[in-house]
Amino acid sequence: MSKPTSIKTSEEVRDRLRRLAEERGTTITDLIAELAAKEFTAAEREQRAAEAARELGVAYTEQVQQAGQDAWAKIRAHQGRAA
């Protein structure tokens, strides 16, 4: 296990994380780890997009790359409205 550290946040965010963790029967630390594991970095999204294009037999051009980035932006925007 990694060495514990702290993250500065507002009381409101801390309290929300505590409620979410309690509802899931877990700790704030485990909840944050779970949330972080679910979100891809830009490099991971790029790699997955290139792999998907290759599997589909599609050339990974700048146009395909831009379409993928636009799709991720729409997904993130949708997730923001659902929060």
PDB file with SEQRES, HELIX, SHEET and CRYST1 records, atoms N, CA, C and O in Angstrom:
SEQRES   1 A   83  MET SER LYS PRO THR SER ILE LYS THR SER GLU GLU VAL          
SEQRES   2 A   83  ARG ASP ARG LEU ARG ARG LEU ALA GLU GLU ARG GLY THR          
SEQRES   3 A   83  THR ILE THR ASP LEU ILE ALA GLU LEU ALA ALA LYS GLU          
SEQRES   4 A   83  PHE THR ALA ALA GLU ARG GLU GLN ARG ALA ALA GLU ALA          
SEQRES   5 A   83  ALA ARG GLU LEU GLY VAL ALA TYR THR GLU GLN VAL GLN          
SEQRES   6 A   83  GLN ALA GLY GLN ASP ALA TRP ALA LYS ILE ARG ALA HIS          
SEQRES   7 A   83  GLN GLY ARG ALA ALA                                          
HELIX    1 AA1 GLU A   11  ARG A   24  1                                  14    
HELIX    2 AA2 ILE A   28  LYS A   38  1                                  11    
HELIX    3 AA3 ALA A   42  LEU A   56  1                                  15    
HELIX    4 AA4 GLU A   62  ALA A   82  1                                  21    
CRYST1    1.000    1.000    1.000  90.00  90.00  90.00 P 1           1          
ATOM      1  N   MET A   1       0.840  -1.192   0.000  1.00  0.00           N  
ATOM      2  CA  MET A   1       0.000   0.000   0.000  1.00  0.00           C  
ATOM      3  C   MET A   1       0.873   1.239   0.000  1.00  0.00           C  
ATOM      4  O   MET A   1       1.943   1.259   0.609  1.00  0.00           O  
ATOM      5  N   SER A   2       0.415   2.260  -0.681  1.00  0.00           N  
ATOM      6  CA  SER A   2       1.154   3.517  -0.766  1.00  0.00           C  
ATOM      7  C   SER A   2       1.086   4.274   0.547  1.00  0.00           C  
ATOM      8  O   SER A   2       0.212   4.041   1.383  1.00  0.00           O  
ATOM      9  N   LYS A   3       2.030   5.184   0.703  1.00  0.00           N  
ATOM     10  CA  LYS A   3       2.053   6.048   1.882  1.00  0.00           C  
ATOM     11  C   LYS A   3       0.867   7.007   1.827  1.00  0.00           C  
ATOM     12  O   LYS A   3       0.644   7.646   0.799  1.00  0.00           O  
ATOM     13  N   PRO A   4       0.103   7.120   2.911  1.00  0.00           N  
ATOM     14  CA  PRO A   4      -1.042   8.039   2.919  1.00  0.00           C  
ATOM     15  C   PRO A   4      -0.593   9.492   2.748  1.00  0.00           C  
ATOM     16  O   PRO A   4       0.513   9.870   3.132  1.00  0.00           O  
ATOM     17  N   THR A   5      -1.469  10.279   2.170  1.00  0.00           N  
ATOM     18  CA  THR A   5      -1.226  11.711   1.989  1.00  0.00           C  
ATOM     19  C   THR A   5      -2.538  12.437   2.240  1.00  0.00           C  
ATOM     20  O   THR A   5      -3.540  11.798   2.562  1.00  0.00           O  
ATOM     21  N   SER A   6      -2.552  13.719   2.103  1.00  0.00           N  
ATOM     22  CA  SER A   6      -3.788  14.476   2.294  1.00  0.00           C  
ATOM     23  C   SER A   6      -4.069  15.314   1.055  1.00  0.00           C  
ATOM     24  O   SER A   6      -3.170  15.667   0.292  1.00  0.00           O  
ATOM     25  N   ILE A   7      -5.347  15.615   0.887  1.00  0.00           N  
ATOM     26  CA  ILE A   7      -5.790  16.457  -0.219  1.00  0.00           C  
ATOM     27  C   ILE A   7      -6.610  17.590   0.387  1.00  0.00           C  
ATOM     28  O   ILE A   7      -7.538  17.348   1.159  1.00  0.00           O  
ATOM     29  N   LYS A   8      -6.269  18.811   0.039  1.00  0.00           N  
ATOM     30  CA  LYS A   8      -7.013  19.968   0.542  1.00  0.00           C  
ATOM     31  C   LYS A   8      -8.285  20.143  -0.279  1.00  0.00           C  
ATOM     32  O   LYS A   8      -8.243  20.145  -1.509  1.00  0.00           O  
ATOM     33  N   THR A   9      -9.400  20.288   0.399  1.00  0.00           N  
ATOM     34  CA  THR A   9     -10.675  20.520  -0.274  1.00  0.00           C  
ATOM     35  C   THR A   9     -11.586  21.294   0.672  1.00  0.00           C  
ATOM     36  O   THR A   9     -11.253  21.504   1.838  1.00  0.00           O  
ATOM     37  N   SER A  10     -12.708  21.705   0.171  1.00  0.00           N  
ATOM     38  CA  SER A  10     -13.652  22.449   1.008  1.00  0.00           C  
ATOM     39  C   SER A  10     -14.378  21.490   1.950  1.00  0.00           C  
ATOM     40  O   SER A  10     -14.400  20.279   1.730  1.00  0.00           O  
ATOM     41  N   GLU A  11     -14.956  22.041   2.978  1.00  0.00           N  
ATOM     42  CA  GLU A  11     -15.739  21.218   3.904  1.00  0.00           C  
ATOM     43  C   GLU A  11     -16.925  20.579   3.201  1.00  0.00           C  
ATOM     44  O   GLU A  11     -17.297  19.445   3.505  1.00  0.00           O  
ATOM     45  N   GLU A  12     -17.522  21.309   2.257  1.00  0.00           N  
ATOM     46  CA  GLU A  12     -18.680  20.784   1.535  1.00  0.00           C  
ATOM     47  C   GLU A  12     -18.304  19.543   0.729  1.00  0.00           C  
ATOM     48  O   GLU A  12     -19.035  18.552   0.722  1.00  0.00           O  
ATOM     49  N   VAL A  13     -17.170  19.606   0.056  1.00  0.00           N  
ATOM     50  CA  VAL A  13     -16.724  18.453  -0.735  1.00  0.00           C  
ATOM     51  C   VAL A  13     -16.377  17.301   0.195  1.00  0.00           C  
ATOM     52  O   VAL A  13     -16.755  16.159  -0.068  1.00  0.00           O  
ATOM     53  N   ARG A  14     -15.668  17.584   1.270  1.00  0.00           N  
ATOM     54  CA  ARG A  14     -15.331  16.540   2.241  1.00  0.00           C  
ATOM     55  C   ARG A  14     -16.581  15.860   2.774  1.00  0.00           C  
ATOM     56  O   ARG A  14     -16.642  14.632   2.847  1.00  0.00           O  
ATOM     57  N   ASP A  15     -17.574  16.653   3.145  1.00  0.00           N  
ATOM     58  CA  ASP A  15     -18.803  16.081   3.693  1.00  0.00           C  
ATOM     59  C   ASP A  15     -19.547  15.241   2.657  1.00  0.00           C  
ATOM     60  O   ASP A  15     -20.108  14.194   2.982  1.00  0.00           O  
ATOM     61  N   ARG A  16     -19.546  15.704   1.414  1.00  0.00           N  
ATOM     62  CA  ARG A  16     -20.198  14.930   0.354  1.00  0.00           C  
ATOM     63  C   ARG A  16     -19.467  13.603   0.135  1.00  0.00           C  
ATOM     64  O   ARG A  16     -20.103  12.558  -0.003  1.00  0.00           O  
ATOM     65  N   LEU A  17     -18.150  13.644   0.104  1.00  0.00           N  
ATOM     66  CA  LEU A  17     -17.376  12.410  -0.041  1.00  0.00           C  
ATOM     67  C   LEU A  17     -17.659  11.457   1.116  1.00  0.00           C  
ATOM     68  O   LEU A  17     -17.778  10.248   0.914  1.00  0.00           O  
ATOM     69  N   ARG A  18     -17.765  11.991   2.309  1.00  0.00           N  
ATOM     70  CA  ARG A  18     -18.067  11.153   3.478  1.00  0.00           C  
ATOM     71  C   ARG A  18     -19.429  10.483   3.320  1.00  0.00           C  
ATOM     72  O   ARG A  18     -19.572   9.290   3.584  1.00  0.00           O  
ATOM     73  N   ARG A  19     -20.439  11.263   2.884  1.00  0.00           N  
ATOM     74  CA  ARG A  19     -21.780  10.684   2.699  1.00  0.00           C  
ATOM     75  C   ARG A  19     -21.770   9.607   1.616  1.00  0.00           C  
ATOM     76  O   ARG A  19     -22.348   8.534   1.788  1.00  0.00           O  
ATOM     77  N   LEU A  20     -21.111   9.905   0.507  1.00  0.00           N  
ATOM     78  CA  LEU A  20     -21.032   8.924  -0.582  1.00  0.00           C  
ATOM     79  C   LEU A  20     -20.340   7.646  -0.119  1.00  0.00           C  
ATOM     80  O   LEU A  20     -20.793   6.543  -0.425  1.00  0.00           O  
ATOM     81  N   ALA A  21     -19.239   7.796   0.621  1.00  0.00           N  
ATOM     82  CA  ALA A  21     -18.510   6.630   1.112  1.00  0.00           C  
ATOM     83  C   ALA A  21     -19.374   5.824   2.081  1.00  0.00           C  
ATOM     84  O   ALA A  21     -19.417   4.596   2.000  1.00  0.00           O  
ATOM     85  N   GLU A  22     -20.053   6.502   2.985  1.00  0.00           N  
ATOM     86  CA  GLU A  22     -20.914   5.803   3.947  1.00  0.00           C  
ATOM     87  C   GLU A  22     -22.020   5.034   3.233  1.00  0.00           C  
ATOM     88  O   GLU A  22     -22.314   3.892   3.587  1.00  0.00           O  
ATOM     89  N   GLU A  23     -22.631   5.658   2.227  1.00  0.00           N  
ATOM     90  CA  GLU A  23     -23.707   4.991   1.484  1.00  0.00           C  
ATOM     91  C   GLU A  23     -23.209   3.747   0.762  1.00  0.00           C  
ATOM     92  O   GLU A  23     -23.967   2.799   0.559  1.00  0.00           O  
ATOM     93  N   ARG A  24     -21.950   3.747   0.379  1.00  0.00           N  
ATOM     94  CA  ARG A  24     -21.377   2.607  -0.347  1.00  0.00           C  
ATOM     95  C   ARG A  24     -20.680   1.622   0.585  1.00  0.00           C  
ATOM     96  O   ARG A  24     -20.167   0.594   0.143  1.00  0.00           O  
ATOM     97  N   GLY A  25     -20.667   1.942   1.869  1.00  0.00           N  
ATOM     98  CA  GLY A  25     -20.029   1.052   2.831  1.00  0.00           C  
ATOM     99  C   GLY A  25     -18.521   0.997   2.672  1.00  0.00           C  
ATOM    100  O   GLY A  25     -17.913  -0.062   2.826  1.00  0.00           O  
ATOM    101  N   THR A  26     -17.917   2.140   2.363  1.00  0.00           N  
ATOM    102  CA  THR A  26     -16.480   2.185   2.149  1.00  0.00           C  
ATOM    103  C   THR A  26     -15.902   3.416   2.833  1.00  0.00           C  
ATOM    104  O   THR A  26     -16.613   4.138   3.532  1.00  0.00           O  
ATOM    105  N   THR A  27     -14.631   3.648   2.632  1.00  0.00           N  
ATOM    106  CA  THR A  27     -13.972   4.827   3.202  1.00  0.00           C  
ATOM    107  C   THR A  27     -13.822   5.900   2.131  1.00  0.00           C  
ATOM    108  O   THR A  27     -13.948   5.622   0.938  1.00  0.00           O  
ATOM    109  N   ILE A  28     -13.555   7.118   2.563  1.00  0.00           N  
ATOM    110  CA  ILE A  28     -13.308   8.196   1.614  1.00  0.00           C  
ATOM    111  C   ILE A  28     -12.087   7.856   0.763  1.00  0.00           C  
ATOM    112  O   ILE A  28     -12.093   8.080  -0.447  1.00  0.00           O  
ATOM    113  N   THR A  29     -11.049   7.320   1.386  1.00  0.00           N  
ATOM    114  CA  THR A  29      -9.836   6.952   0.643  1.00  0.00           C  
ATOM    115  C   THR A  29     -10.149   5.952  -0.455  1.00  0.00           C  
ATOM    116  O   THR A  29      -9.710   6.124  -1.593  1.00  0.00           O  
ATOM    117  N   ASP A  30     -10.902   4.907  -0.130  1.00  0.00           N  
ATOM    118  CA  ASP A  30     -11.246   3.903  -1.141  1.00  0.00           C  
ATOM    119  C   ASP A  30     -12.178   4.476  -2.203  1.00  0.00           C  
ATOM    120  O   ASP A  30     -12.072   4.115  -3.375  1.00  0.00           O  
ATOM    121  N   LEU A  31     -13.090   5.366  -1.809  1.00  0.00           N  
ATOM    122  CA  LEU A  31     -13.991   5.998  -2.762  1.00  0.00           C  
ATOM    123  C   LEU A  31     -13.201   6.840  -3.768  1.00  0.00           C  
ATOM    124  O   LEU A  31     -13.451   6.770  -4.972  1.00  0.00           O  
ATOM    125  N   ILE A  32     -12.264   7.621  -3.282  1.00  0.00           N  
ATOM    126  CA  ILE A  32     -11.447   8.453  -4.170  1.00  0.00           C  
ATOM    127  C   ILE A  32     -10.634   7.575  -5.105  1.00  0.00           C  
ATOM    128  O   ILE A  32     -10.521   7.877  -6.293  1.00  0.00           O  
ATOM    129  N   ALA A  33     -10.066   6.494  -4.588  1.00  0.00           N  
ATOM    130  CA  ALA A  33      -9.289   5.575  -5.428  1.00  0.00           C  
ATOM    131  C   ALA A  33     -10.174   4.980  -6.517  1.00  0.00           C  
ATOM    132  O   ALA A  33      -9.750   4.862  -7.667  1.00  0.00           O  
ATOM    133  N   GLU A  34     -11.399   4.605  -6.162  1.00  0.00           N  
ATOM    134  CA  GLU A  34     -12.343   4.040  -7.136  1.00  0.00           C  
ATOM    135  C   GLU A  34     -12.696   5.070  -8.205  1.00  0.00           C  
ATOM    136  O   GLU A  34     -12.710   4.751  -9.394  1.00  0.00           O  
ATOM    137  N   LEU A  35     -12.976   6.290  -7.793  1.00  0.00           N  
ATOM    138  CA  LEU A  35     -13.311   7.343  -8.744  1.00  0.00           C  
ATOM    139  C   LEU A  35     -12.137   7.657  -9.671  1.00  0.00           C  
ATOM    140  O   LEU A  35     -12.331   7.847 -10.872  1.00  0.00           O  
ATOM    141  N   ALA A  36     -10.926   7.711  -9.123  1.00  0.00           N  
ATOM    142  CA  ALA A  36      -9.741   8.008  -9.933  1.00  0.00           C  
ATOM    143  C   ALA A  36      -9.464   6.897 -10.942  1.00  0.00           C  
ATOM    144  O   ALA A  36      -9.019   7.165 -12.059  1.00  0.00           O  
ATOM    145  N   ALA A  37      -9.724   5.662 -10.554  1.00  0.00           N  
ATOM    146  CA  ALA A  37      -9.480   4.531 -11.449  1.00  0.00           C  
ATOM    147  C   ALA A  37     -10.462   4.514 -12.619  1.00  0.00           C  
ATOM    148  O   ALA A  37     -10.148   3.980 -13.683  1.00  0.00           O  
ATOM    149  N   LYS A  38     -11.633   5.089 -12.432  1.00  0.00           N  
ATOM    150  CA  LYS A  38     -12.656   5.092 -13.483  1.00  0.00           C  
ATOM    151  C   LYS A  38     -12.412   6.153 -14.557  1.00  0.00           C  
ATOM    152  O   LYS A  38     -12.913   6.031 -15.674  1.00  0.00           O  
ATOM    153  N   GLU A  39     -11.666   7.163 -14.231  1.00  0.00           N  
ATOM    154  CA  GLU A  39     -11.460   8.289 -15.152  1.00  0.00           C  
ATOM    155  C   GLU A  39     -10.155   8.103 -15.912  1.00  0.00           C  
ATOM    156  O   GLU A  39      -9.114   7.865 -15.299  1.00  0.00           O  
ATOM    157  N   PHE A  40     -10.192   8.208 -17.234  1.00  0.00           N  
ATOM    158  CA  PHE A  40      -9.000   8.071 -18.045  1.00  0.00           C  
ATOM    159  C   PHE A  40      -8.272   9.397 -18.165  1.00  0.00           C  
ATOM    160  O   PHE A  40      -8.895  10.459 -18.181  1.00  0.00           O  
ATOM    161  N   THR A  41      -6.947   9.332 -18.250  1.00  0.00           N  
ATOM    162  CA  THR A  41      -6.153  10.524 -18.561  1.00  0.00           C  
ATOM    163  C   THR A  41      -6.270  10.783 -20.061  1.00  0.00           C  
ATOM    164  O   THR A  41      -6.744   9.928 -20.809  1.00  0.00           O  
ATOM    165  N   ALA A  42      -5.841  11.953 -20.490  1.00  0.00           N  
ATOM    166  CA  ALA A  42      -5.879  12.270 -21.922  1.00  0.00           C  
ATOM    167  C   ALA A  42      -5.036  11.271 -22.711  1.00  0.00           C  
ATOM    168  O   ALA A  42      -5.439  10.843 -23.793  1.00  0.00           O  
ATOM    169  N   ALA A  43      -3.876  10.898 -22.182  1.00  0.00           N  
ATOM    170  CA  ALA A  43      -3.013   9.935 -22.876  1.00  0.00           C  
ATOM    171  C   ALA A  43      -3.676   8.564 -22.965  1.00  0.00           C  
ATOM    172  O   ALA A  43      -3.568   7.887 -23.988  1.00  0.00           O  
ATOM    173  N   GLU A  44      -4.361   8.151 -21.896  1.00  0.00           N  
ATOM    174  CA  GLU A  44      -5.065   6.860 -21.923  1.00  0.00           C  
ATOM    175  C   GLU A  44      -6.214   6.876 -22.923  1.00  0.00           C  
ATOM    176  O   GLU A  44      -6.431   5.895 -23.634  1.00  0.00           O  
ATOM    177  N   ARG A  45      -6.958   7.991 -22.982  1.00  0.00           N  
ATOM    178  CA  ARG A  45      -8.046   8.098 -23.959  1.00  0.00           C  
ATOM    179  C   ARG A  45      -7.492   8.028 -25.381  1.00  0.00           C  
ATOM    180  O   ARG A  45      -8.058   7.363 -26.250  1.00  0.00           O  
ATOM    181  N   GLU A  46      -6.385   8.719 -25.601  1.00  0.00           N  
ATOM    182  CA  GLU A  46      -5.758   8.731 -26.920  1.00  0.00           C  
ATOM    183  C   GLU A  46      -5.308   7.324 -27.317  1.00  0.00           C  
ATOM    184  O   GLU A  46      -5.528   6.885 -28.446  1.00  0.00           O  
ATOM    185  N   GLN A  47      -4.683   6.635 -26.384  1.00  0.00           N  
ATOM    186  CA  GLN A  47      -4.213   5.277 -26.657  1.00  0.00           C  
ATOM    187  C   GLN A  47      -5.387   4.338 -26.964  1.00  0.00           C  
ATOM    188  O   GLN A  47      -5.321   3.547 -27.904  1.00  0.00           O  
ATOM    189  N   ARG A  48      -6.431   4.427 -26.188  1.00  0.00           N  
ATOM    190  CA  ARG A  48      -7.603   3.575 -26.409  1.00  0.00           C  
ATOM    191  C   ARG A  48      -8.284   3.896 -27.734  1.00  0.00           C  
ATOM    192  O   ARG A  48      -8.764   2.999 -28.427  1.00  0.00           O  
ATOM    193  N   ALA A  49      -8.324   5.167 -28.078  1.00  0.00           N  
ATOM    194  CA  ALA A  49      -8.934   5.551 -29.350  1.00  0.00           C  
ATOM    195  C   ALA A  49      -8.131   4.981 -30.514  1.00  0.00           C  
ATOM    196  O   ALA A  49      -8.708   4.470 -31.474  1.00  0.00           O  
ATOM    197  N   ALA A  50      -6.809   5.066 -30.436  1.00  0.00           N  
ATOM    198  CA  ALA A  50      -5.957   4.525 -31.498  1.00  0.00           C  
ATOM    199  C   ALA A  50      -6.121   3.011 -31.592  1.00  0.00           C  
ATOM    200  O   ALA A  50      -6.181   2.463 -32.692  1.00  0.00           O  
ATOM    201  N   GLU A  51      -6.195   2.332 -30.448  1.00  0.00           N  
ATOM    202  CA  GLU A  51      -6.390   0.884 -30.444  1.00  0.00           C  
ATOM    203  C   GLU A  51      -7.750   0.507 -31.039  1.00  0.00           C  
ATOM    204  O   GLU A  51      -7.857  -0.443 -31.813  1.00  0.00           O  
ATOM    205  N   ALA A  52      -8.778   1.260 -30.668  1.00  0.00           N  
ATOM    206  CA  ALA A  52     -10.117   0.984 -31.199  1.00  0.00           C  
ATOM    207  C   ALA A  52     -10.155   1.183 -32.711  1.00  0.00           C  
ATOM    208  O   ALA A  52     -10.733   0.372 -33.434  1.00  0.00           O  
ATOM    209  N   ALA A  53      -9.546   2.247 -33.179  1.00  0.00           N  
ATOM    210  CA  ALA A  53      -9.508   2.505 -34.625  1.00  0.00           C  
ATOM    211  C   ALA A  53      -8.787   1.362 -35.340  1.00  0.00           C  
ATOM    212  O   ALA A  53      -9.240   0.888 -36.382  1.00  0.00           O  
ATOM    213  N   ARG A  54      -7.667   0.925 -34.773  1.00  0.00           N  
ATOM    214  CA  ARG A  54      -6.910  -0.173 -35.362  1.00  0.00           C  
ATOM    215  C   ARG A  54      -7.751  -1.450 -35.419  1.00  0.00           C  
ATOM    216  O   ARG A  54      -7.760  -2.144 -36.435  1.00  0.00           O  
ATOM    217  N   GLU A  55      -8.459  -1.758 -34.328  1.00  0.00           N  
ATOM    218  CA  GLU A  55      -9.316  -2.948 -34.284  1.00  0.00           C  
ATOM    219  C   GLU A  55     -10.452  -2.869 -35.301  1.00  0.00           C  
ATOM    220  O   GLU A  55     -10.893  -3.892 -35.826  1.00  0.00           O  
ATOM    221  N   LEU A  56     -10.918  -1.665 -35.575  1.00  0.00           N  
ATOM    222  CA  LEU A  56     -12.001  -1.476 -36.538  1.00  0.00           C  
ATOM    223  C   LEU A  56     -11.490  -1.353 -37.969  1.00  0.00           C  
ATOM    224  O   LEU A  56     -12.278  -1.287 -38.912  1.00  0.00           O  
ATOM    225  N   GLY A  57     -10.182  -1.323 -38.126  1.00  0.00           N  
ATOM    226  CA  GLY A  57      -9.617  -1.182 -39.456  1.00  0.00           C  
ATOM    227  C   GLY A  57      -9.716   0.231 -39.993  1.00  0.00           C  
ATOM    228  O   GLY A  57      -9.737   0.440 -41.206  1.00  0.00           O  
ATOM    229  N   VAL A  58      -9.778   1.209 -39.086  1.00  0.00           N  
ATOM    230  CA  VAL A  58      -9.905   2.617 -39.473  1.00  0.00           C  
ATOM    231  C   VAL A  58      -8.547   3.289 -39.287  1.00  0.00           C  
ATOM    232  O   VAL A  58      -7.893   3.118 -38.258  1.00  0.00           O  
ATOM    233  N   ALA A  59      -8.139   4.049 -40.285  1.00  0.00           N  
ATOM    234  CA  ALA A  59      -6.899   4.821 -40.155  1.00  0.00           C  
ATOM    235  C   ALA A  59      -7.106   5.897 -39.095  1.00  0.00           C  
ATOM    236  O   ALA A  59      -8.105   6.615 -39.120  1.00  0.00           O  
ATOM    237  N   TYR A  60      -6.168   6.006 -38.172  1.00  0.00           N  
ATOM    238  CA  TYR A  60      -6.292   6.973 -37.086  1.00  0.00           C  
ATOM    239  C   TYR A  60      -5.734   8.320 -37.553  1.00  0.00           C  
ATOM    240  O   TYR A  60      -4.610   8.698 -37.224  1.00  0.00           O  
ATOM    241  N   THR A  61      -6.544   9.020 -38.318  1.00  0.00           N  
ATOM    242  CA  THR A  61      -6.163  10.309 -38.884  1.00  0.00           C  
ATOM    243  C   THR A  61      -6.463  11.436 -37.896  1.00  0.00           C  
ATOM    244  O   THR A  61      -7.055  11.215 -36.840  1.00  0.00           O  
ATOM    245  N   GLU A  62      -6.047  12.632 -38.257  1.00  0.00           N  
ATOM    246  CA  GLU A  62      -6.357  13.795 -37.421  1.00  0.00           C  
ATOM    247  C   GLU A  62      -7.868  14.000 -37.317  1.00  0.00           C  
ATOM    248  O   GLU A  62      -8.367  14.422 -36.273  1.00  0.00           O  
ATOM    249  N   GLN A  63      -8.598  13.704 -38.396  1.00  0.00           N  
ATOM    250  CA  GLN A  63     -10.061  13.855 -38.381  1.00  0.00           C  
ATOM    251  C   GLN A  63     -10.692  12.850 -37.409  1.00  0.00           C  
ATOM    252  O   GLN A  63     -11.609  13.194 -36.662  1.00  0.00           O  
ATOM    253  N   VAL A  64     -10.203  11.625 -37.426  1.00  0.00           N  
ATOM    254  CA  VAL A  64     -10.714  10.602 -36.508  1.00  0.00           C  
ATOM    255  C   VAL A  64     -10.356  10.994 -35.077  1.00  0.00           C  
ATOM    256  O   VAL A  64     -11.178  10.871 -34.169  1.00  0.00           O  
ATOM    257  N   GLN A  65      -9.137  11.460 -34.883  1.00  0.00           N  
ATOM    258  CA  GLN A  65      -8.700  11.900 -33.566  1.00  0.00           C  
ATOM    259  C   GLN A  65      -9.594  13.035 -33.054  1.00  0.00           C  
ATOM    260  O   GLN A  65     -10.013  13.017 -31.896  1.00  0.00           O  
ATOM    261  N   GLN A  66      -9.886  14.015 -33.903  1.00  0.00           N  
ATOM    262  CA  GLN A  66     -10.722  15.140 -33.506  1.00  0.00           C  
ATOM    263  C   GLN A  66     -12.136  14.685 -33.179  1.00  0.00           C  
ATOM    264  O   GLN A  66     -12.738  15.163 -32.218  1.00  0.00           O  
ATOM    265  N   ALA A  67     -12.669  13.761 -33.975  1.00  0.00           N  
ATOM    266  CA  ALA A  67     -14.010  13.230 -33.703  1.00  0.00           C  
ATOM    267  C   ALA A  67     -14.040  12.543 -32.347  1.00  0.00           C  
ATOM    268  O   ALA A  67     -15.016  12.675 -31.608  1.00  0.00           O  
ATOM    269  N   GLY A  68     -12.989  11.815 -32.012  1.00  0.00           N  
ATOM    270  CA  GLY A  68     -12.905  11.163 -30.702  1.00  0.00           C  
ATOM    271  C   GLY A  68     -12.845  12.165 -29.572  1.00  0.00           C  
ATOM    272  O   GLY A  68     -13.514  12.008 -28.551  1.00  0.00           O  
ATOM    273  N   GLN A  69     -12.036  13.201 -29.760  1.00  0.00           N  
ATOM    274  CA  GLN A  69     -11.940  14.238 -28.727  1.00  0.00           C  
ATOM    275  C   GLN A  69     -13.271  14.954 -28.546  1.00  0.00           C  
ATOM    276  O   GLN A  69     -13.659  15.270 -27.421  1.00  0.00           O  
ATOM    277  N   ASP A  70     -13.963  15.209 -29.633  1.00  0.00           N  
ATOM    278  CA  ASP A  70     -15.285  15.845 -29.559  1.00  0.00           C  
ATOM    279  C   ASP A  70     -16.272  14.945 -28.817  1.00  0.00           C  
ATOM    280  O   ASP A  70     -17.085  15.421 -28.024  1.00  0.00           O  
ATOM    281  N   ALA A  71     -16.193  13.645 -29.083  1.00  0.00           N  
ATOM    282  CA  ALA A  71     -17.087  12.699 -28.405  1.00  0.00           C  
ATOM    283  C   ALA A  71     -16.815  12.693 -26.906  1.00  0.00           C  
ATOM    284  O   ALA A  71     -17.756  12.705 -26.112  1.00  0.00           O  
ATOM    285  N   TRP A  72     -15.531  12.674 -26.497  1.00  0.00           N  
ATOM    286  CA  TRP A  72     -15.208  12.708 -25.068  1.00  0.00           C  
ATOM    287  C   TRP A  72     -15.690  14.006 -24.426  1.00  0.00           C  
ATOM    288  O   TRP A  72     -16.158  13.996 -23.287  1.00  0.00           O  
ATOM    289  N   ALA A  73     -15.581  15.105 -25.135  1.00  0.00           N  
ATOM    290  CA  ALA A  73     -16.051  16.385 -24.597  1.00  0.00           C  
ATOM    291  C   ALA A  73     -17.556  16.342 -24.352  1.00  0.00           C  
ATOM    292  O   ALA A  73     -18.042  16.855 -23.344  1.00  0.00           O  
ATOM    293  N   LYS A  74     -18.288  15.729 -25.275  1.00  0.00           N  
ATOM    294  CA  LYS A  74     -19.740  15.609 -25.100  1.00  0.00           C  
ATOM    295  C   LYS A  74     -20.072  14.689 -23.932  1.00  0.00           C  
ATOM    296  O   LYS A  74     -21.009  14.954 -23.180  1.00  0.00           O  
ATOM    297  N   ILE A  75     -19.314  13.617 -23.778  1.00  0.00           N  
ATOM    298  CA  ILE A  75     -19.527  12.694 -22.652  1.00  0.00           C  
ATOM    299  C   ILE A  75     -19.296  13.417 -21.342  1.00  0.00           C  
ATOM    300  O   ILE A  75     -20.104  13.312 -20.420  1.00  0.00           O  
ATOM    301  N   ARG A  76     -18.169  14.171 -21.252  1.00  0.00           N  
ATOM    302  CA  ARG A  76     -17.878  14.908 -20.013  1.00  0.00           C  
ATOM    303  C   ARG A  76     -18.952  15.956 -19.730  1.00  0.00           C  
ATOM    304  O   ARG A  76     -19.340  16.142 -18.577  1.00  0.00           O  
ATOM    305  N   ALA A  77     -19.430  16.632 -20.754  1.00  0.00           N  
ATOM    306  CA  ALA A  77     -20.472  17.640 -20.572  1.00  0.00           C  
ATOM    307  C   ALA A  77     -21.748  16.985 -20.061  1.00  0.00           C  
ATOM    308  O   ALA A  77     -22.421  17.529 -19.186  1.00  0.00           O  
ATOM    309  N   HIS A  78     -22.075  15.838 -20.598  1.00  0.00           N  
ATOM    310  CA  HIS A  78     -23.273  15.110 -20.159  1.00  0.00           C  
ATOM    311  C   HIS A  78     -23.117  14.673 -18.705  1.00  0.00           C  
ATOM    312  O   HIS A  78     -24.064  14.778 -17.925  1.00  0.00           O  
ATOM    313  N   GLN A  79     -21.937  14.185 -18.332  1.00  0.00           N  
ATOM    314  CA  GLN A  79     -21.698  13.762 -16.957  1.00  0.00           C  
ATOM    315  C   GLN A  79     -21.821  14.939 -16.001  1.00  0.00           C  
ATOM    316  O   GLN A  79     -22.296  14.783 -14.876  1.00  0.00           O  
ATOM    317  N   GLY A  80     -21.394  16.111 -16.444  1.00  0.00           N  
ATOM    318  CA  GLY A  80     -21.479  17.296 -15.610  1.00  0.00           C  
ATOM    319  C   GLY A  80     -22.910  17.698 -15.339  1.00  0.00           C  
ATOM    320  O   GLY A  80     -23.223  18.179 -14.250  1.00  0.00           O  
ATOM    321  N   ARG A  81     -23.783  17.510 -16.311  1.00  0.00           N  
ATOM    322  CA  ARG A  81     -25.206  17.848 -16.114  1.00  0.00           C  
ATOM    323  C   ARG A  81     -25.886  16.849 -15.192  1.00  0.00           C  
ATOM    324  O   ARG A  81     -26.858  17.188 -14.516  1.00  0.00           O  
ATOM    325  N   ALA A  82     -25.381  15.617 -15.158  1.00  0.00           N  
ATOM    326  CA  ALA A  82     -26.017  14.578 -14.351  1.00  0.00           C  
ATOM    327  C   ALA A  82     -25.615  14.694 -12.884  1.00  0.00           C  
ATOM    328  O   ALA A  82     -26.272  14.114 -12.020  1.00  0.00           O  
ATOM    329  N   ALA A  83     -24.554  15.429 -12.591  1.00  0.00           N  
ATOM    330  CA  ALA A  83     -24.046  15.508 -11.218  1.00  0.00           C  
ATOM    331  C   ALA A  83     -24.923  16.356 -10.331  1.00  0.00           C  
ATOM    332  O   ALA A  83     -24.630  16.519  -9.147  1.00  0.00           O  
TER     333      ALA A  83                                                      
END                                                                             
